[in-house]
Amino acid sequence: MPTIWIFGLLLLYLDQTRAIWFPWYFHKYGLESHSLRHHGDATSGAQQPGKVPGAPPKPNKSGKDKGKEKGKTSDTCPPGYEHRPPNSKSKTANTSGAQFCDDNPILLQLARLYAVSPERIVLLLAQPSLMDSCGEIADVLSHIQASTRDCLVAEDNIYGKLTNGLDYFKTEVCDGGDGSNRKRCTHLTDAHNCIKELRTDMIECEAPADWYERKNSTKVCQQFNDILDCYYTRTAMLCGLEPAKQLRSFAGDNMRRSMIHSCSVNKRLPRVDDVMPSKGSIMLSLSFWISIYCLISIYFFN
């Protein structure tokens, strides 16, 4: 019980403009916000004498711990925010002289929608009202755009990627889709009454926390396709094959934009019986039973 009270007091007195309110973030990176852990490193360029902000502690090379420390990396920053020495080269290096954006305003806006992972952005399809959700999505994106107008967000920043996924959701679902995807948007909108009943199923399809942050791209992409297959199977069993195909297609495109790793969508679909047969199948079945009825009537009444 005292531990719960202490944790509650810590949350109460955290600066709301700097605190990161995702439980998984607290568990993995600690209570101190990322901006404070690298204070002056990304924005002002100031460093403490003899100390590199955010740098991992020097490993213990002596004795039996030497082998254990080999290959071990610091886990104090999300991908895209690891400390890089000034002379290091990276495809996301800031060469324009502009400041890197503080990540906390982006995090706080994403938290309004609980958009803490690629799957949670797809889960917005299952909200009771798409119109209300789209209004809040537009407001969140406008606030993020305002907070990043005069700074840079690294290309491999996980929160920048989640913002990209949210923006894609707005374009493809809220704004009606573009070009060849317009038909997909129509299918998803028409099937919304069924899809919103899938909320629990879609949550059960989610992968463990931070799966998309792992460095092993093979495992990340395998998990990515497992999620898509789960979406397809659950949707097909309740709403039919066509809505399942459209939701899987949208989820694949959306999640790829929300991730650092580039993953290909497996074209092979899981085998699921269609619970919503086509009109032709219904008419054929109806004709069959009418024929049976007529034969029975002729046999017994003539």
LOMARMAR-111876 format. One line per field, with one value per residue: residue number from 1; x negated, y, z negated of N, C-alpha, C in turn. Coordinates in steps of 0.05 Angstrom, whole numbers, plus 5000, padded with zeros to 4 digits. Layout:
BEGIN
n = (NUM_...)
nx = (X_...)
ny = (Y_...)
nz = (Z_...)
cax = (X_...)
cay = (Y_...)
caz = (Z_...)
cx = (X_...)
cy = (Y_...)
cz = (Z_...)
END
This chain:
BEGIN
n = (1_2_3_4_5_6_7_8_9_10_11_12_13_14_15_16_17_18_19_20_21_22_23_24_25_26_27_28_29_30_31_32_33_34_35_36_37_38_39_40_41_42_43_44_45_46_47_48_49_50_51_52_53_54_55_56_57_58_59_60_61_62_63_64_65_66_67_68_69_70_71_72_73_74_75_76_77_78_79_80_81_82_83_84_85_86_87_88_89_90_91_92_93_94_95_96_97_98_99_100_101_102_103_104_105_106_107_108_109_110_111_112_113_114_115_116_117_118_119_120_121_122_123_124_125_126_127_128_129_130_131_132_133_134_135_136_137_138_139_140_141_142_143_144_145_146_147_148_149_150_151_152_153_154_155_156_157_158_159_160_161_162_163_164_165_166_167_168_169_170_171_172_173_174_175_176_177_178_179_180_181_182_183_184_185_186_187_188_189_190_191_192_193_194_195_196_197_198_199_200_201_202_203_204_205_206_207_208_209_210_211_212_213_214_215_216_217_218_219_220_221_222_223_224_225_226_227_228_229_230_231_232_233_234_235_236_237_238_239_240_241_242_243_244_245_246_247_248_249_250_251_252_253_254_255_256_257_258_259_260_261_262_263_264_265_266_267_268_269_270_271_272_273_274_275_276_277_278_279_280_281_282_283_284_285_286_287_288_289_290_291_292_293_294_295_296_297_298_299_300_301_302)
nx = (4984_4961_4926_4960_4983_4938_4923_4969_4964_4918_4936_4973_4943_4911_4888_4935_4927_4882_4882_4889_4942_4949_4957_4923_4878_4859_4845_4804_4767_4762_4782_4767_4773_4759_4737_4713_4674_4638_4624_4610_4580_4604_4631_4609_4555_4518_4472_4452_4390_4342_4379_4425_4489_4541_4511_4494_4476_4407_4386_4370_4310_4280_4261_4311_4354_4343_4354_4409_4424_4411_4436_4480_4529_4546_4609_4640_4667_4720_4724_4695_4683_4635_4572_4525_4458_4427_4396_4417_4448_4511_4572_4613_4591_4586_4577_4591_4587_4631_4670_4681_4744_4780_4802_4845_4894_4915_4924_4962_5006_5017_5031_5082_5115_5102_5064_5016_4989_4979_5023_5063_5077_5103_5145_5179_5216_5257_5285_5345_5368_5348_5347_5342_5293_5260_5262_5234_5185_5167_5161_5120_5077_5071_5052_5004_4977_4972_4937_4891_4875_4831_4786_4748_4768_4740_4731_4733_4760_4802_4850_4859_4868_4915_4948_4949_4977_5027_5041_5047_5091_5130_5131_5147_5193_5224_5225_5243_5210_5162_5158_5147_5158_5206_5250_5239_5245_5300_5321_5303_5330_5383_5384_5379_5414_5411_5356_5345_5363_5321_5283_5261_5240_5201_5166_5148_5117_5071_5000_4946_4926_4885_4865_4856_4812_4766_4700_4691_4709_4733_4762_4797_4826_4850_4884_4916_4944_4971_5007_5038_5061_5091_5128_5155_5177_5211_5246_5269_5298_5339_5359_5354_5319_5304_5305_5265_5219_5213_5205_5157_5123_5123_5103_5051_5026_5031_5004_4952_4935_4932_4888_4818_4786_4787_4835_4861_4925_4955_4980_5011_5072_5105_5144_5212_5280_5334_5379_5417_5448_5449_5498_5512_5501_5538_5587_5582_5584_5635_5666_5656_5681_5734_5745_5741_5785_5827_5825_5836_5888_5915_5910_5938_5989_6013)
ny = (4976_5028_5035_5044_5093_5126_5124_5148_5200_5217_5219_5259_5306_5311_5351_5371_5388_5363_5310_5241_5204_5149_5084_5041_5068_5093_5046_5026_5068_5100_5150_5202_5251_5247_5293_5319_5282_5287_5340_5399_5374_5360_5406_5456_5447_5450_5421_5386_5396_5346_5306_5267_5279_5234_5191_5121_5085_5068_5003_4948_4921_4884_4820_4768_4793_4814_4785_4784_4836_4845_4865_4887_4938_5006_5022_5068_5104_5116_5087_5127_5169_5159_5177_5210_5218_5282_5279_5237_5202_5201_5181_5210_5255_5322_5370_5419_5459_5472_5465_5403_5374_5378_5320_5313_5346_5321_5269_5278_5295_5250_5216_5232_5204_5154_5132_5096_5057_5023_4988_5011_5056_5034_5012_5053_5050_5021_5053_5080_5123_5145_5196_5231_5213_5226_5282_5292_5270_5304_5351_5336_5326_5377_5405_5378_5391_5446_5448_5428_5460_5495_5464_5402_5334_5272_5224_5170_5170_5144_5167_5206_5172_5147_5191_5198_5153_5164_5209_5186_5154_5193_5214_5170_5148_5187_5230_5206_5175_5165_5164_5099_5078_5096_5063_5025_5055_5065_5013_5002_5041_5027_4979_4992_4988_4934_4928_4958_4925_4892_4909_4887_4839_4859_4883_4838_4818_4848_4858_4844_4898_4949_4919_4936_4967_4938_4917_4875_4863_4821_4792_4832_4842_4792_4791_4834_4815_4773_4800_4825_4780_4761_4803_4797_4745_4748_4789_4767_4725_4749_4792_4779_4761_4802_4854_4838_4833_4885_4913_4889_4904_4960_4963_4942_4980_5025_5012_5003_5054_5073_5051_5040_5001_4973_4934_4879_4861_4799_4763_4718_4695_4678_4618_4621_4608_4638_4678_4710_4697_4705_4738_4706_4655_4652_4654_4607_4568_4578_4565_4511_4491_4505_4472_4422_4426_4429_4378_4345_4362_4346_4291_4277_4299_4285)
nz = (5000_4983_5026_5070_5054_5055_5109_5131_5109_5136_5189_5183_5172_5216_5270_5314_5366_5381_5366_5383_5401_5409_5386_5401_5418_5371_5344_5376_5387_5342_5292_5304_5354_5424_5447_5403_5389_5430_5428_5459_5498_5548_5562_5545_5549_5509_5463_5405_5372_5384_5387_5423_5442_5431_5447_5445_5385_5372_5388_5344_5349_5322_5295_5286_5307_5355_5402_5400_5408_5460_5523_5501_5497_5482_5453_5449_5479_5527_5594_5644_5612_5587_5558_5598_5616_5631_5679_5706_5761_5792_5824_5806_5785_5762_5807_5822_5785_5755_5694_5659_5647_5584_5554_5519_5525_5571_5552_5512_5542_5574_5533_5520_5554_5541_5575_5574_5600_5664_5672_5639_5667_5712_5684_5676_5715_5694_5660_5629_5657_5718_5738_5693_5675_5718_5716_5668_5681_5722_5692_5656_5693_5713_5669_5660_5707_5700_5656_5678_5717_5721_5715_5721_5732_5722_5774_5759_5711_5662_5645_5682_5725_5708_5710_5766_5780_5757_5786_5836_5826_5820_5872_5904_5880_5853_5890_5935_5968_6023_6092_6116_6066_6049_6056_6017_5970_5973_5966_5913_5885_5894_5869_5816_5773_5760_5753_5707_5667_5662_5627_5578_5598_5633_5598_5572_5612_5611_5606_5558_5514_5541_5584_5636_5631_5629_5650_5684_5746_5773_5735_5719_5766_5773_5729_5743_5789_5765_5733_5772_5797_5755_5748_5797_5793_5748_5765_5811_5791_5764_5795_5849_5911_5948_5919_5884_5917_5934_5885_5868_5909_5902_5850_5856_5890_5858_5809_5827_5839_5788_5764_5752_5777_5843_5868_5907_5930_5921_5974_5974_5951_5889_5883_5881_5870_5905_5872_5891_5943_6016_6058_6101_6082_6041_6070_6100_6060_6040_6084_6087_6040_6050_6093_6069_6034_6070_6094_6051_6039_6086_6083_6036_6041_6088)
cax = (5000_4945_4915_4981_4985_4913_4926_4990_4953_4899_4951_4987_4925_4896_4895_4952_4917_4858_4886_4898_4963_4954_4945_4900_4855_4849_4832_4779_4747_4761_4802_4757_4780_4736_4725_4696_4651_4619_4628_4589_4565_4616_4643_4591_4528_4500_4465_4438_4362_4334_4402_4441_4516_4555_4493_4497_4453_4386_4389_4349_4294_4263_4271_4330_4375_4334_4368_4437_4428_4406_4459_4502_4532_4562_4637_4651_4681_4734_4711_4697_4674_4610_4552_4505_4436_4429_4383_4428_4464_4536_4590_4632_4576_4596_4556_4601_4583_4655_4670_4698_4769_4785_4821_4867_4919_4926_4934_4986_5028_5023_5044_5110_5128_5089_5049_4990_4977_4992_5049_5083_5087_5122_5167_5197_5238_5278_5298_5373_5374_5325_5348_5331_5264_5246_5259_5212_5160_5159_5151_5094_5057_5066_5035_4977_4965_4965_4915_4867_4872_4805_4765_4747_4773_4724_4746_4736_4772_4826_4873_4863_4880_4943_4963_4953_4999_5052_5047_5057_5119_5147_5134_5160_5219_5240_5227_5254_5191_5151_5154_5156_5166_5232_5268_5234_5257_5329_5326_5298_5351_5408_5383_5371_5432_5401_5328_5344_5367_5296_5263_5248_5224_5178_5148_5135_5097_5048_4975_4936_4917_4858_4856_4847_4787_4744_4681_4691_4730_4746_4783_4817_4843_4866_4905_4933_4962_4988_5029_5056_5076_5111_5149_5170_5193_5233_5266_5283_5316_5362_5369_5352_5292_5298_5296_5239_5198_5209_5193_5130_5108_5119_5086_5024_5016_5029_4984_4926_4928_4928_4866_4791_4778_4803_4844_4878_4950_4957_5003_5027_5093_5114_5168_5235_5306_5348_5404_5435_5446_5457_5527_5515_5502_5564_5608_5579_5593_5664_5678_5654_5702_5760_5748_5747_5812_5846_5825_5851_5917_5926_5910_5957_6016_6023)
cay = (5000_5052_5039_5057_5122_5140_5127_5168_5227_5223_5227_5284_5328_5313_5373_5360_5394_5347_5282_5224_5190_5121_5066_5025_5086_5094_5021_5020_5089_5114_5171_5227_5254_5245_5319_5325_5264_5297_5369_5414_5359_5362_5432_5479_5440_5453_5397_5389_5389_5319_5287_5267_5275_5211_5169_5098_5082_5051_4975_4937_4902_4867_4795_4751_4810_4824_4771_4790_4863_4847_4866_4898_4966_5022_5021_5091_5122_5103_5089_5154_5189_5152_5198_5207_5237_5304_5273_5213_5207_5186_5191_5229_5276_5349_5385_5445_5478_5476_5449_5380_5379_5365_5298_5312_5355_5301_5247_5286_5295_5222_5204_5239_5183_5128_5122_5090_5036_5022_4975_5028_5074_5018_5007_5076_5042_5008_5072_5081_5143_5154_5225_5243_5206_5242_5309_5293_5264_5329_5370_5326_5331_5406_5413_5368_5408_5472_5445_5420_5478_5509_5445_5378_5308_5253_5205_5145_5176_5127_5184_5218_5151_5144_5214_5193_5134_5178_5227_5168_5146_5216_5216_5147_5142_5212_5247_5191_5160_5178_5147_5071_5070_5107_5040_5013_5072_5060_4987_5004_5057_5012_4956_5002_4977_4908_4930_4969_4903_4877_4923_4868_4821_4873_4887_4812_4814_4865_4845_4854_4926_4956_4900_4949_4982_4919_4921_4852_4869_4796_4786_4854_4838_4769_4800_4852_4799_4758_4819_4828_4755_4760_4821_4785_4722_4757_4805_4749_4708_4764_4811_4769_4761_4827_4873_4829_4839_4914_4921_4879_4921_4986_4960_4938_5006_5044_5004_5007_5082_5079_5035_5047_4980_4970_4906_4872_4847_4772_4762_4694_4700_4654_4605_4626_4605_4663_4677_4727_4687_4723_4736_4683_4631_4652_4647_4579_4553_4582_4549_4483_4484_4507_4448_4400_4430_4422_4349_4333_4368_4330_4264_4271_4309_4275)
caz = (5000_4984_5053_5087_5047_5065_5138_5136_5104_5157_5212_5176_5172_5241_5287_5335_5393_5387_5358_5404_5386_5418_5366_5412_5420_5344_5337_5391_5388_5317_5288_5315_5382_5442_5451_5381_5389_5450_5427_5472_5519_5575_5568_5541_5556_5485_5449_5380_5376_5377_5386_5447_5433_5442_5455_5427_5367_5382_5378_5326_5365_5306_5283_5300_5319_5381_5423_5399_5418_5489_5539_5486_5504_5463_5460_5435_5498_5549_5620_5656_5592_5575_5560_5619_5614_5651_5704_5718_5785_5792_5844_5793_5773_5767_5821_5830_5764_5739_5670_5658_5631_5559_5559_5500_5537_5589_5536_5498_5561_5581_5510_5521_5570_5533_5598_5564_5617_5690_5670_5627_5688_5727_5667_5679_5733_5678_5643_5634_5677_5734_5741_5669_5674_5738_5706_5648_5695_5736_5672_5647_5713_5716_5646_5665_5729_5689_5638_5692_5741_5722_5707_5737_5720_5736_5790_5745_5685_5661_5641_5708_5741_5699_5722_5794_5782_5751_5809_5857_5818_5826_5901_5916_5868_5847_5914_5957_5985_6046_6116_6115_6039_6043_6053_5991_5950_5974_5953_5884_5874_5896_5850_5790_5752_5752_5743_5680_5649_5661_5611_5560_5615_5644_5575_5567_5634_5607_5597_5532_5514_5552_5604_5660_5626_5629_5672_5702_5765_5780_5714_5720_5789_5768_5711_5759_5805_5747_5725_5796_5801_5733_5756_5820_5784_5730_5780_5830_5776_5755_5815_5876_5923_5961_5899_5872_5935_5934_5860_5868_5927_5890_5826_5866_5900_5836_5790_5840_5836_5760_5754_5762_5796_5867_5870_5929_5922_5932_5992_5969_5930_5874_5893_5863_5884_5907_5857_5906_5971_6037_6065_6118_6065_6027_6089_6107_6037_6039_6106_6079_6020_6063_6109_6050_6024_6091_6098_6028_6043_6108_6074_6015_6046_6113)
cx = (4983_4933_4935_4983_4961_4915_4947_4980_4934_4914_4964_4969_4907_4906_4910_4943_4893_4863_4897_4917_4968_4941_4921_4875_4842_4833_4805_4758_4745_4780_4793_4763_4755_4722_4706_4671_4630_4620_4604_4575_4577_4625_4623_4562_4509_4496_4449_4409_4356_4356_4418_4470_4528_4538_4496_4473_4432_4388_4365_4335_4279_4278_4292_4352_4368_4349_4397_4443_4425_4432_4483_4504_4549_4591_4651_4666_4697_4719_4716_4687_4649_4590_4532_4483_4437_4417_4395_4445_4489_4554_4610_4617_4587_4574_4566_4596_4608_4655_4688_4722_4768_4807_4846_4894_4932_4938_4960_5010_5036_5038_5073_5127_5119_5074_5021_4976_4991_5020_5071_5093_5108_5148_5187_5220_5262_5291_5328_5382_5349_5324_5335_5301_5249_5242_5236_5185_5149_5148_5124_5072_5051_5048_5006_4963_4956_4940_4889_4862_4844_4782_4767_4753_4757_4741_4751_4746_4798_4851_4880_4876_4909_4960_4968_4976_5026_5060_5058_5085_5138_5152_5151_5188_5236_5245_5237_5235_5182_5148_5165_5165_5193_5252_5264_5247_5288_5336_5323_5321_5377_5408_5377_5389_5423_5373_5327_5350_5342_5276_5247_5230_5199_5157_5133_5115_5071_5024_4966_4926_4889_4848_4844_4821_4762_4726_4681_4715_4746_4768_4805_4836_4860_4890_4926_4953_4980_5012_5049_5073_5098_5134_5167_5188_5216_5255_5282_5303_5341_5375_5368_5324_5285_5290_5269_5216_5192_5196_5163_5112_5102_5100_5056_5012_5012_5007_4956_4917_4923_4904_4839_4782_4797_4810_4863_4902_4951_4983_5021_5046_5099_5140_5191_5260_5321_5375_5425_5434_5457_5487_5532_5517_5528_5587_5607_5590_5624_5678_5678_5677_5730_5766_5755_5776_5832_5848_5840_5881_5929_5929_5933_5986_6027_6026)
cy = (5025_5057_5052_5086_5138_5145_5148_5196_5236_5233_5254_5308_5330_5338_5363_5366_5377_5317_5266_5204_5162_5102_5050_5042_5089_5069_5017_5042_5106_5137_5198_5229_5254_5271_5327_5307_5273_5327_5383_5400_5363_5390_5455_5473_5442_5426_5403_5381_5361_5299_5289_5260_5251_5188_5146_5096_5063_5023_4967_4916_4882_4841_4781_4767_4818_4811_4778_4818_4865_4846_4878_4928_4980_5023_5044_5110_5106_5105_5116_5176_5180_5174_5191_5227_5258_5297_5248_5221_5190_5198_5210_5252_5303_5365_5413_5467_5483_5458_5425_5386_5365_5344_5299_5323_5335_5278_5254_5287_5267_5208_5210_5217_5155_5115_5116_5068_5036_5009_4993_5049_5059_5014_5030_5070_5031_5027_5073_5100_5152_5184_5239_5237_5222_5271_5312_5288_5289_5349_5362_5332_5360_5416_5403_5384_5435_5470_5437_5437_5489_5490_5420_5353_5288_5232_5178_5149_5160_5144_5199_5198_5147_5167_5210_5173_5146_5196_5210_5159_5169_5218_5194_5141_5167_5228_5231_5175_5176_5158_5119_5063_5081_5084_5027_5028_5067_5034_4988_5020_5042_4989_4966_4991_4950_4910_4940_4948_4886_4889_4904_4849_4834_4878_4860_4805_4829_4849_4856_4883_4928_4936_4913_4966_4964_4923_4898_4855_4844_4789_4807_4849_4813_4776_4817_4836_4781_4775_4822_4803_4752_4778_4808_4762_4730_4772_4786_4732_4722_4781_4801_4774_4789_4849_4865_4836_4869_4924_4913_4896_4948_4984_4957_4965_5025_5038_5007_5035_5090_5065_5045_5027_4979_4941_4902_4856_4820_4771_4738_4699_4675_4643_4608_4622_4631_4661_4695_4718_4708_4719_4712_4657_4629_4643_4618_4561_4555_4565_4520_4475_4486_4482_4424_4402_4421_4391_4335_4338_4350_4301_4258_4279_4301_4245)
cz = (5000_5012_5071_5081_5057_5094_5146_5131_5126_5182_5208_5180_5197_5257_5311_5363_5400_5381_5382_5392_5396_5398_5376_5413_5392_5337_5351_5388_5362_5316_5301_5344_5399_5446_5428_5380_5409_5451_5439_5494_5546_5582_5566_5548_5532_5473_5424_5384_5367_5377_5412_5439_5447_5450_5435_5409_5379_5370_5362_5342_5349_5298_5300_5313_5347_5404_5424_5411_5448_5504_5526_5492_5483_5472_5445_5453_5518_5575_5632_5638_5578_5578_5582_5615_5636_5678_5718_5742_5784_5813_5832_5780_5781_5780_5828_5809_5747_5715_5673_5639_5604_5563_5542_5511_5556_5573_5522_5517_5569_5558_5509_5535_5562_5557_5591_5580_5644_5689_5658_5647_5705_5711_5667_5698_5718_5658_5649_5656_5692_5737_5718_5668_5694_5730_5686_5661_5709_5716_5661_5667_5717_5693_5650_5687_5718_5671_5653_5717_5744_5713_5725_5720_5736_5751_5776_5716_5683_5658_5667_5727_5734_5710_5751_5798_5776_5773_5832_5851_5825_5856_5913_5905_5865_5872_5938_5975_6010_6069_6112_6087_6031_6039_6026_5969_5949_5960_5923_5871_5873_5875_5821_5767_5742_5740_5715_5659_5646_5642_5593_5576_5625_5622_5570_5589_5630_5597_5570_5535_5525_5573_5628_5656_5627_5653_5692_5721_5773_5760_5714_5743_5787_5750_5725_5775_5788_5738_5748_5800_5779_5739_5777_5810_5767_5746_5799_5815_5767_5777_5844_5888_5935_5941_5887_5890_5935_5908_5858_5886_5915_5866_5835_5874_5877_5817_5801_5837_5807_5748_5766_5783_5820_5871_5894_5918_5936_5948_5987_5946_5915_5885_5872_5880_5883_5892_5870_5935_5991_6043_6083_6103_6050_6045_6097_6084_6035_6060_6099_6060_6031_6079_6091_6040_6045_6095_6075_6031_6064_6098_6055_6023_6073_6113)
END
